[in-house]
Amino acid sequence: MPRPRTALPAAALALVALAGCGGPAAPGPVNAGNIANAAAAFGAPAATSTTAASDPASPSSASGAADATTTTQTTPSTPAPSSSEAPATTTTTQPPVAPPATPAQPPKQETPAQPPKTTQAPAPQKSDVDVAEEKVIALTNEQRKANNCPAVTADARLGKAARAHSADMAAQNYFSHVSKDGRSFVDRIKAAGHPSPGAENIAAGQRTPEDVMKSWMDSEGHRANILNCGLKTLGVGMAKGGSYGIYWTQNFGW
């Protein structure tokens, strides 16, 4: 008999939902009533010779004949001697004449080699999140200046803590100063490397830096953190997602 076939198990899909304490807050901007706040202390010419020969002197000759006389004695005539003087040849050697000196050419100056041109790589473009976070810091300093407070300086450690908290709230869909693992803003800031946590503002639902700053300035507790003249540094974090669509965190340091 043929053996019965065993049915293969169907592919299993599972969705795990993380549940927090209480349900997510209702969508919509969080205003003064649902925005939590906290504060704590926290770079040789060749010689030439010329030989000249004088023309030989024209040969000169002399001849003479004696007159014959008739006598009883005949006297032989003796011719006068003649002489022919050979021309003297003289050789004159003039001293060597050097040709005019040619001035030495100066050595050519070598043109220094041009260093290769370096092309700087263009700076990476900032994301909309980076732009928004920087804008919140600028708006915060505008408010502080208007209220006679010194400007706060952007601090990367505080920014890291703030960004992580906003991302955590968006990912786990909660809204609180206390993380789902129980850490406070003081714990998160110190873990990011900043030794002196000062205060934290959070918000959710506001779409622009201007909107979130208005919400904070309209809330007494958040406004007090922004205008605390003793706070010296600031980090801002923004993240998208969750029920509100966007989450904001300000972390201040002493």
C-alpha positions in Angstrom: 0.0 0.0 0.0 1.2 3.5 -0.8 2.3 5.4 2.3 0.2 8.4 3.3 1.7 11.9 2.6 2.4 14.1 5.5 1.2 17.7 5.1 4.0 20.4 5.1 3.6 23.2 7.7 2.5 26.5 6.4 4.9 29.5 6.6 4.4 31.2 9.9 4.2 35.0 10.2 4.3 36.7 13.5 3.9 40.3 14.5 5.2 41.4 17.8 3.8 44.5 19.3 5.6 46.2 22.1 3.2 47.3 24.8 4.0 50.2 27.1 2.4 51.4 30.2 -0.8 52.8 28.9 -1.8 53.5 25.3 -0.2 56.0 22.9 -1.3 59.5 23.2 -3.9 60.7 20.8 -2.4 62.0 17.5 -2.0 65.8 17.1 0.5 68.3 18.3 1.4 68.0 21.9 0.7 71.4 23.6 1.4 72.7 27.0 -0.9 70.2 28.5 0.8 67.1 27.2 4.5 68.2 26.7 6.5 67.1 29.6 9.6 69.0 30.9 12.4 68.4 33.3 15.4 70.2 34.7 18.4 69.1 36.6 21.8 70.3 37.9 23.5 69.2 36.1 52.3 75.3 3.1 90.6 78.3 -26.3 90.2 79.9 -29.4 92.3 78.1 -32.0 95.6 80.0 -32.8 95.8 81.1 -36.3 99.1 81.9 -38.1 99.7 83.9 -41.2 102.9 83.3 -43.2 103.8 86.1 -45.7 106.6 85.7 -48.3 108.3 88.8 -49.8 108.5 89.1 -53.6 112.0 88.1 -54.8 114.0 91.1 -55.8 114.4 91.5 -59.5 117.8 89.9 -60.4 120.4 92.5 -61.2 123.5 91.7 -63.4 126.6 93.7 -64.4 128.9 93.0 -67.2 131.8 94.9 -68.5 134.2 94.5 -71.5 137.8 95.9 -71.7 138.7 97.9 -74.7 141.3 96.1 -76.9 144.6 97.9 -77.7 146.9 96.9 -80.5 150.3 96.4 -79.1 153.2 94.1 -79.8 151.8 92.2 -76.9 148.4 91.1 -76.8 146.8 91.2 -73.5 143.9 88.9 -73.1 140.8 90.7 -72.0 139.4 89.7 -68.7 135.8 90.2 -68.3 134.6 92.0 -65.4 133.0 89.7 -62.9 129.2 89.6 -62.9 127.3 88.7 -59.9 123.7 87.7 -59.5 122.4 88.0 -55.9 119.7 85.4 -55.1 116.7 87.0 -53.5 116.3 86.4 -49.8 113.1 84.8 -48.7 111.8 85.9 -45.4 109.0 84.3 -43.4 107.1 86.4 -40.9 104.9 84.6 -38.4 102.4 86.8 -36.8 101.2 86.1 -33.3 98.0 84.2 -33.1 94.9 86.3 -33.1 92.2 85.1 -30.8 88.7 85.4 -32.1 86.4 87.6 -30.1 85.3 85.9 -27.0 81.7 84.8 -26.8 80.3 85.6 -23.4 79.1 82.5 -21.6 75.4 82.2 -21.4 74.0 82.2 -17.9 72.4 79.0 -16.9 68.7 78.8 -17.6 66.5 79.2 -14.7 64.4 76.1 -14.3 60.8 76.8 -13.8 59.7 75.2 -10.6 57.2 72.4 -11.1 53.7 73.4 -10.2 52.3 71.3 -7.5 49.3 69.3 -8.5 46.0 71.0 -7.9 44.0 69.4 -5.2 40.3 69.2 -5.6 38.3 69.4 -2.4 35.5 67.0 -2.1 32.2 68.8 -1.8 30.7 68.8 1.6 28.0 66.3 2.1 24.5 67.8 1.9 22.6 68.1 5.2 19.5 66.1 5.7 16.2 67.8 6.5 16.6 66.5 10.0 20.0 68.1 10.4 18.6 71.4 9.1 15.6 71.3 11.5 17.8 70.5 14.5 20.1 73.4 13.7 17.2 75.7 13.3 15.8 74.9 16.7 19.1 75.8 18.3 19.2 79.1 16.3 15.6 79.9 17.4 16.4 79.1 21.0 19.3 81.6 21.0 17.1 84.2 19.5 14.7 83.8 22.4 17.6 83.9 24.9 19.1 87.0 23.3 15.7 88.7 23.5 15.6 87.9 27.2 19.2 89.0 28.0 20.6 85.4 28.3 23.9 84.3 26.7 23.6 82.0 23.7 23.9 78.3 24.3 26.6 76.4 22.3 25.7 73.3 20.3 27.1 70.2 21.9 27.4 66.9 19.9 27.0 64.8 23.0 23.8 66.4 24.0 22.6 66.2 20.4 23.4 62.5 20.4 21.3 61.9 23.5 18.4 64.1 22.2 18.3 62.4 18.8 18.4 58.9 20.3 15.5 59.7 22.7 13.4 61.1 19.9 14.1 58.1 17.7 13.2 55.8 20.6 9.9 57.5 21.2 9.1 57.3 17.5 10.1 53.6 17.2 8.3 52.5 20.4 5.4 54.9 20.0 5.5 56.5 23.4 5.9 60.1 24.7 7.8 60.5 28.0 10.9 61.8 29.6 11.5 58.3 30.9 12.6 55.7 28.4 10.9 52.4 28.1 13.9 50.9 29.8 13.5 53.2 32.7 16.3 55.7 32.0 15.9 59.4 32.8 17.3 62.2 30.7 20.1 62.5 33.2 21.0 58.8 32.5 20.8 59.2 28.8 23.0 62.4 28.7 25.7 61.0 30.9 25.7 57.8 28.8 26.4 60.0 25.7 29.5 61.5 27.5 28.3 64.8 28.9 29.0 65.1 32.6 26.6 67.8 33.5 23.0 67.3 32.4 20.8 70.4 32.9 17.3 70.1 31.5 15.2 68.4 28.8 12.2 69.6 26.8 10.3 67.2 24.5 7.4 67.7 22.1 5.5 65.7 19.4 3.4 66.4 16.4 4.8 69.9 15.5 5.9 69.9 11.8 8.4 72.7 11.8 11.1 74.1 14.1 9.1 77.3 14.4 6.0 75.4 15.5 7.8 73.4 18.2 9.5 76.5 19.5 6.1 78.3 19.8 4.7 75.3 21.7 7.6 75.3 24.1 7.5 79.1 24.6 3.8 79.0 25.3 4.4 76.5 28.1 5.7 78.0 31.3 7.9 75.1 32.3 9.5 74.6 28.9 10.0 78.4 28.5 11.8 78.4 31.8 14.3 75.8 30.6 14.9 77.7 27.3 15.4 81.0 29.2 17.6 79.6 32.0 20.6 81.9 31.7 22.8 79.4 33.6 22.5 76.7 31.0 25.5 76.8 28.5 25.1 74.0 26.0 22.3 72.5 23.9 21.6 69.4 21.7 18.5 68.9 19.7 17.1 65.7 18.2 14.2 65.2 15.8 12.9 61.9 14.6 10.0 60.9 12.3 7.5 58.1 13.0 5.2 56.9 15.7 1.6 58.1 16.3 2.5 61.8 16.1 4.6 61.5 13.0 7.5 63.6 14.4 9.2 63.8 17.8 11.4 66.6 19.2 13.9 66.6 22.2 16.0 69.4 23.6 18.8 68.5 26.0 20.5 71.3 27.9 23.8 71.1 29.8 25.4 73.3 32.5 
